[in-house]
Amino acid sequence: MNWFKTNPFLAGLAVITLAVAGVLGYLISQSLAAYSVSSESYTAAVAKLHTLQNKVPFPNEANLKALKSGLDTYSDRISAFQAQLAKMKVPLDEKITPQQFQDGLRAAVNDIRAKAEANGVGLPANFYFGFDQYQSQVPSEHAAPALFRQFRVIQSIVARLVDFKVASVDSVVRPPLPEEAATQPAGQKKSDAQDPVLKRFPFDISFTAEQGKFRVAFNSLLGSDQFLIVRSVGIQNSNPLAPSKNAGGGGAQPASTPFSSATDGSAGGADKKSLPVIFGRELVKVTLHLDMLDFAEPAAPKK
């Protein structure tokens, strides 16, 4: 204390020096902190720049234009492909009324029965193309267009089978369409949700035919106006038992055609035997499990 009293100037100078040193220390610490932050930001920026420089393509204006051009070309090709797929299906006629569907179905049933009788093709007693419930009732307005489209596809396949003169068309089985299960109230607007790109509508057709006619009928599916997928094919032979090895034995034998047997020179004569025809005379019962595909319409191009 005595020193401070006897040396006031030096004491004041010491106090000021300590204060300045404190302020300088604070400023230095702040500068170091700011430098650390700036250094980290700079390092991150350099790393980001290196990342961008190493990208292919480099995100500059020229490459951005090239990318947009490529996306436009890809979008145009997708739209063209969707438009091509849309042509591979029977169009949906939204103007079909329930009464028009039922009248068309009834007329087609009468026509196919007359054609089947003329060609010797068997049909079930109550054959109705798989739409049996609509013999006595009309569908909803919401379901009629979709039902009419599926009916046209099934009718085309059955008509071809009858034209090929198969032995019989045994059945058509189809699960209900989504439009049949869920009706849409009149006046209700369609949802804005985008329809799926692909919808599947399965159905089964069973028929009995000679093997050659089955092959012709199966190959004719390629010429259908509707895009069809064959999910599976079930084939059952009309004669599941193998022919008897004893051609002269008793019991039922497969249909046969007489052939001349070889002449045995030592016997001095020719014994004629009826050799059974093993292949080609059986009928096959075929069940086709088919998927009718509906492709979504191509979306309008974005402007």
URTA-V718548 format. One record per residue. N is the residue number from 0. RES is the residue in one letter. D_FIRST is the distance of its C-alpha to the first C-alpha in whole Angstrom. Layout:
BEGIN
N_RES_D_FIRST, N_RES_D_FIRST
END
This chain:
BEGIN
0_M_0, 1_N_4, 2_W_5, 3_F_5, 4_K_6, 5_T_9, 6_N_10, 7_P_11, 8_F_14, 9_L_13, 10_A_10, 11_G_13, 12_L_16, 13_A_14, 14_V_14, 15_I_18, 16_T_19, 17_L_18, 18_A_20, 19_V_23, 20_A_23, 21_G_23, 22_V_26, 23_L_28, 24_G_28, 25_Y_29, 26_L_32, 27_I_33, 28_S_33, 29_Q_35, 30_S_37, 31_L_38, 32_A_39, 33_A_41, 34_Y_43, 35_S_44, 36_V_45, 37_S_47, 38_S_48, 39_E_50, 40_S_52, 41_Y_53, 42_T_54, 43_A_56, 44_A_57, 45_V_58, 46_A_60, 47_K_62, 48_L_63, 49_H_64, 50_T_66, 51_L_68, 52_Q_69, 53_N_70, 54_K_72, 55_V_76, 56_P_77, 57_F_73, 58_P_73, 59_N_73, 60_E_75, 61_A_79, 62_N_78, 63_L_78, 64_K_81, 65_A_83, 66_L_81, 67_K_83, 68_S_86, 69_G_86, 70_L_85, 71_D_88, 72_T_91, 73_Y_90, 74_S_90, 75_D_93, 76_R_95, 77_I_94, 78_S_96, 79_A_99, 80_F_99, 81_Q_98, 82_A_101, 83_Q_103, 84_L_103, 85_A_104, 86_K_107, 87_M_108, 88_K_108, 89_V_110, 90_P_109, 91_L_108, 92_D_110, 93_E_108, 94_K_111, 95_I_113, 96_T_114, 97_P_114, 98_Q_118, 99_Q_118, 100_F_117, 101_Q_119, 102_D_122, 103_G_121, 104_L_121, 105_R_124, 106_A_126, 107_A_125, 108_V_126, 109_N_129, 110_D_129, 111_I_128, 112_R_130, 113_A_133, 114_K_132, 115_A_132, 116_E_135, 117_A_137, 118_N_135, 119_G_135, 120_V_132, 121_G_131, 122_L_128, 123_P_127, 124_A_129, 125_N_126, 126_F_124, 127_Y_122, 128_F_120, 129_G_117, 130_F_117, 131_D_119, 132_Q_117, 133_Y_118, 134_Q_121, 135_S_121, 136_Q_118, 137_V_116, 138_P_112, 139_S_110, 140_E_109, 141_H_106, 142_A_107, 143_A_111, 144_P_110, 145_A_108, 146_L_111, 147_F_113, 148_R_111, 149_Q_112, 150_F_115, 151_R_116, 152_V_115, 153_I_116, 154_Q_120, 155_S_120, 156_I_119, 157_V_122, 158_A_124, 159_R_124, 160_L_125, 161_V_128, 162_D_129, 163_F_128, 164_K_131, 165_V_129, 166_A_130, 167_S_128, 168_V_125, 169_D_124, 170_S_121, 171_V_118, 172_V_114, 173_R_111, 174_P_108, 175_P_107, 176_L_106, 177_P_102, 178_E_104, 179_E_106, 180_A_103, 181_A_101, 182_T_103, 183_Q_101, 184_P_102, 185_A_104, 186_G_102, 187_Q_98, 188_K_97, 189_K_96, 190_S_92, 191_D_90, 192_A_89, 193_Q_90, 194_D_94, 195_P_93, 196_V_95, 197_L_97, 198_K_99, 199_R_102, 200_F_105, 201_P_107, 202_F_111, 203_D_113, 204_I_117, 205_S_120, 206_F_123, 207_T_126, 208_A_127, 209_E_129, 210_Q_127, 211_G_127, 212_K_127, 213_F_124, 214_R_122, 215_V_124, 216_A_122, 217_F_119, 218_N_119, 219_S_119, 220_L_116, 221_L_115, 222_G_117, 223_S_115, 224_D_114, 225_Q_111, 226_F_108, 227_L_109, 228_I_107, 229_V_109, 230_R_107, 231_S_110, 232_V_114, 233_G_116, 234_I_119, 235_Q_122, 236_N_125, 237_S_128, 238_N_129, 239_P_127, 240_L_129, 241_A_130, 242_P_134, 243_S_136, 244_K_137, 245_N_140, 246_A_142, 247_G_145, 248_G_144, 249_G_144, 250_G_142, 251_A_140, 252_Q_140, 253_P_138, 254_A_139, 255_S_141, 256_T_143, 257_P_147, 258_F_146, 259_S_149, 260_S_149, 261_A_149, 262_T_153, 263_D_154, 264_G_156, 265_S_157, 266_A_158, 267_G_160, 268_G_159, 269_A_156, 270_D_154, 271_K_152, 272_K_149, 273_S_146, 274_L_143, 275_P_140, 276_V_138, 277_I_134, 278_F_132, 279_G_132, 280_R_134, 281_E_131, 282_L_129, 283_V_125, 284_K_123, 285_V_120, 286_T_117, 287_L_115, 288_H_111, 289_L_110, 290_D_107, 291_M_107, 292_L_104, 293_D_103, 294_F_100, 295_A_98, 296_E_99, 297_P_96, 298_A_93, 299_A_93, 300_P_91, 301_K_88, 302_K_88
END
